[in-house]
Amino acid sequence: MAGCLARALCNHLLLALPAAGLRGWWDPSAPPPAAAPTLCQLLAGVLSCLLVFDLQYYIWHVAHHWDRRLYRAVHAPHHRYAAPFSWATQQLGPWELLTVGFWSSTTPLIFKVHPLTSWVFMVSSVWLSVEDHIGYDLPWGLHRLVPWGLVGGAPAHDLHHQDPTTNFAPFFTHLDRAFGTAYSDRTHPRPGSLQWR
């Protein structure tokens, strides 16, 4: 755990903080709109951002597990732990951290959402990432509260760390189901699905 804490501190001091400063220079803050979004606008904006982020990360994640060179150079630090815990969320190499930070910052710009919606999206994204890596199947986990298994949660992500050819989507399960990379689909894998070890 000390290694995760040290990496998180180093990543945030050397990468995240300077990147946030550059973003402030590149995209200076405008005064916030006079009116907050309605609850429906807020929820729709957050869900839209989460779904796009899920797609971006799914494609990136599959590519890094598919290509061993990319995996070793970029994504391997995250898989240092086969049994994840909350700080493993921050067990990222510099390129992965910058990529995830870029998507987290720019995805709300795609939808031109209210700043409050952007902040709720970022907090929700961090919360879901920590919940995925918590290592416990908590009774109040979002994967238990959202019906039809639409959210993977800690059980799905634990399976990904145990079998890194499955469960690539960070939050939702629809992409893994659609492309045959969900762990439950592994009993009858589709031809051409990821099989390296």
C-alpha positions in Angstrom: 0.0 0.0 0.0 2.9 2.4 0.7 3.9 2.0 -3.0 0.5 3.0 -4.2 0.5 6.0 -1.9 3.9 7.1 -3.1 3.0 6.6 -6.7 -0.3 8.6 -6.2 1.6 11.5 -4.5 4.3 11.5 -7.2 1.7 11.3 -10.0 -0.4 14.1 -8.6 2.5 16.5 -7.7 4.4 15.9 -11.0 1.6 15.4 -13.5 -1.9 16.2 -12.3 -1.1 19.5 -10.6 0.9 20.9 -13.6 -1.8 19.6 -16.0 -4.5 21.4 -14.1 -2.5 24.5 -14.2 -2.0 24.2 -17.9 -5.7 23.6 -18.4 -6.4 26.8 -16.5 -4.1 28.6 -18.8 -5.5 26.9 -21.9 -9.1 27.2 -21.0 -9.5 30.1 -18.5 -12.6 29.9 -16.3 -15.6 31.9 -17.5 -18.0 33.2 -15.0 -20.5 30.5 -14.1 -23.9 30.7 -15.6 -26.5 32.5 -13.6 -28.8 29.5 -13.3 -27.9 26.0 -12.2 -29.0 23.1 -14.4 -32.3 21.4 -13.7 -32.0 18.0 -12.0 -32.9 16.3 -15.3 -30.2 18.3 -17.1 -27.7 17.5 -14.4 -28.4 13.7 -14.4 -28.6 13.5 -18.2 -25.2 15.4 -18.5 -23.5 13.2 -15.9 -24.8 10.0 -17.5 -23.8 11.1 -21.0 -20.3 12.0 -19.8 -20.0 8.6 -17.9 -21.1 6.7 -21.0 -18.7 8.4 -23.3 -15.8 8.1 -20.8 -16.7 4.4 -20.4 -16.4 4.0 -24.2 -13.1 5.9 -24.4 -11.6 3.9 -21.6 -13.0 0.6 -22.9 -11.3 1.0 -26.3 -8.0 2.2 -24.7 -8.1 -0.6 -22.2 -8.7 -3.4 -24.8 -5.9 -1.9 -27.0 -3.4 -2.0 -24.1 -4.3 -5.5 -23.1 -4.2 -6.6 -26.8 -0.8 -5.2 -27.5 1.8 -6.6 -25.0 4.2 -3.7 -25.7 1.6 -1.1 -24.9 0.6 -3.1 -21.8 4.1 -3.3 -20.5 5.0 0.3 -21.3 1.7 1.9 -20.1 -0.8 -0.2 -18.3 1.2 -2.8 -16.4 1.7 -0.7 -13.2 -2.1 -0.8 -12.6 -2.1 -4.6 -12.6 0.6 -4.9 -10.0 -2.1 -6.1 -7.6 -4.3 -9.1 -8.4 -6.6 -8.2 -5.5 -7.3 -4.5 -5.8 -7.9 -2.1 -3.0 -9.0 1.5 -3.0 -5.5 3.0 -3.5 -4.9 0.7 -6.5 -7.2 3.1 -8.4 -4.2 5.5 -8.4 -1.7 2.8 -9.3 -1.2 4.3 -12.7 1.7 5.0 -15.0 2.2 8.6 -16.2 0.7 8.0 -19.7 -2.4 6.3 -18.2 -2.9 9.1 -15.7 -2.6 11.8 -18.3 -5.0 10.0 -20.7 -7.6 9.5 -18.0 -7.2 13.1 -16.8 -7.5 14.4 -20.4 -10.8 12.4 -21.0 -12.2 13.5 -17.6 -11.5 17.1 -18.4 -12.6 17.2 -22.0 -15.6 14.8 -22.1 -17.8 17.5 -20.5 -16.7 19.9 -23.2 -18.2 17.6 -25.8 -21.7 18.1 -24.3 -21.1 21.7 -23.3 -22.5 20.9 -19.8 -22.9 23.3 -17.0 -19.8 23.5 -14.7 -21.8 21.9 -11.9 -22.6 18.9 -14.1 -18.9 18.7 -15.0 -17.9 18.6 -11.3 -20.6 16.0 -10.5 -19.3 13.9 -13.4 -15.7 14.1 -12.1 -16.7 13.3 -8.5 -18.9 10.4 -9.7 -16.1 9.1 -11.9 -13.6 9.1 -9.0 -16.2 7.5 -6.7 -17.0 4.8 -9.2 -13.3 4.1 -9.8 -12.6 3.8 -6.0 -15.7 1.6 -5.6 -14.5 -0.7 -8.4 -11.1 -1.1 -6.7 -12.3 -1.3 -3.1 -12.0 -5.1 -3.0 -15.4 -5.6 -1.3 -18.8 -6.5 -2.6 -20.6 -3.9 -0.5 -24.4 -4.2 -0.1 -24.8 -0.5 -1.0 -22.5 -0.7 -4.1 -23.9 0.9 -7.2 -23.7 -2.5 -9.0 -26.3 -3.7 -6.5 -28.6 -0.6 -6.7 -28.7 -0.3 -10.5 -30.9 -3.1 -12.0 -30.1 -5.7 -14.7 -26.4 -5.8 -14.0 -25.7 -2.6 -15.9 -22.9 -1.5 -13.5 -20.0 -3.9 -13.0 -18.7 -2.7 -9.6 -16.0 -4.3 -7.5 -16.9 -7.9 -8.4 -16.5 -7.3 -12.1 -13.3 -5.3 -11.7 -11.8 -7.9 -9.3 -12.4 -10.5 -12.0 -10.6 -8.3 -14.5 -7.5 -8.2 -12.2 -7.7 -12.0 -11.8 -8.3 -12.6 -15.5 -7.0 -9.6 -17.5 -8.6 -10.7 -20.7 -12.1 -9.8 -19.4 -14.2 -7.0 -18.0 -12.5 -4.0 -19.6 -15.2 -1.3 -19.2 -14.5 0.8 -16.1 -18.1 1.4 -14.9 -20.9 -0.2 -17.0 -21.2 -3.7 -18.4 -22.9 -3.1 -21.8 -19.7 -2.8 -23.8 -18.2 -6.0 -22.4 -21.4 -7.8 -23.1 -21.7 -6.5 -26.6 -18.1 -7.4 -27.5 -17.9 -10.7 -25.7 -15.3 -9.6 -23.1 -17.6 -9.9 -20.1 -16.3 -12.6 -17.7 -19.6 -14.5 -17.9 -19.1 -14.8 -21.7 -15.7 -16.5 -21.2 -17.2 -20.0 -21.0 -18.0 -19.7 -24.7 -15.6 -17.0 -26.1 -16.2 -15.6 -29.5 -13.7 -16.4 -32.2 -11.0 -13.8 -32.3 -11.6 -12.6 -28.7 -8.6 -11.8 -26.5 -6.9 -14.9 -25.3 -3.2 -14.0 -24.5 -1.6 -14.8 -21.2 
